[in-house]
Amino acid sequence: MPSDKTIGGALLTAAILGLIIYFYLLYYYDLLVLKIVVSAAVVILLGVVAWIGWTMLTTPPPIEIPEVEEKTEEKK
């Protein structure tokens, strides 16, 4: 399994290459690239919102522990 530094270096390299490719494509195909990037950002953002909503919807409520409530009542 790769170390955290290896993964971090790979992520940094991928991000820098992604920026270089993005600006290169933006220089030649500006409107098309902007449409693709904005569409991808909207899809990712709404996907995260949907995932959070699904998680909140399907997560069961926490089980109440009666012992903790009794101890708090005794302190009052």
C-alpha positions in Angstrom: 0.0 0.0 0.0 1.4 3.4 -1.0 2.4 5.9 1.7 0.5 9.1 2.3 3.4 11.1 0.8 3.2 9.1 -2.4 -0.5 9.6 -2.7 -0.1 13.4 -1.9 2.6 13.7 -4.6 0.4 12.0 -7.1 -2.5 14.2 -6.3 -0.4 17.3 -6.5 1.0 16.2 -9.9 -2.4 15.4 -11.2 -3.8 18.8 -10.1 -0.9 20.7 -11.8 -1.3 18.7 -15.0 -5.1 19.2 -14.9 -4.6 23.0 -14.6 -2.1 23.0 -17.5 -4.5 21.0 -19.7 -7.4 23.2 -18.6 -5.7 26.5 -19.5 -4.4 25.0 -22.8 -7.9 24.0 -23.8 -9.3 27.2 -22.6 -7.0 29.1 -24.8 -8.1 27.3 -28.0 -11.7 26.2 -27.2 -12.8 28.7 -24.6 -16.6 28.5 -24.8 -16.8 24.7 -25.1 -14.3 24.2 -22.2 -16.2 26.6 -19.9 -19.5 24.8 -20.7 -18.0 21.4 -19.8 -16.3 22.7 -16.6 -19.4 24.5 -15.4 -21.6 21.5 -16.2 -19.2 19.2 -14.4 -19.1 21.5 -11.3 -22.9 21.6 -11.2 -23.2 17.8 -11.5 -20.6 17.3 -8.8 -22.2 19.8 -6.4 -25.7 18.5 -6.9 -24.4 14.9 -6.6 -22.9 15.7 -3.2 -26.1 17.4 -2.1 -28.1 14.4 -3.2 -25.7 12.0 -1.4 -26.0 14.0 1.8 -29.8 14.0 1.5 -29.9 10.2 0.9 -27.6 9.6 3.9 -29.8 11.7 6.1 -32.9 10.0 4.8 -31.7 6.4 5.3 -29.7 6.8 8.5 -31.7 5.4 11.5 -32.2 7.7 14.5 -29.7 7.2 17.3 -30.8 4.9 20.1 -31.4 6.8 23.4 -29.4 5.4 26.4 -31.6 5.6 29.5 -28.6 5.5 31.9 -27.3 8.8 30.7 -30.7 10.5 31.2 -31.0 9.1 34.7 -27.6 10.5 35.7 -28.4 13.9 34.4 -31.7 14.0 36.3 -29.8 13.0 39.6 -27.4 16.0 39.2 -30.3 18.5 39.1 
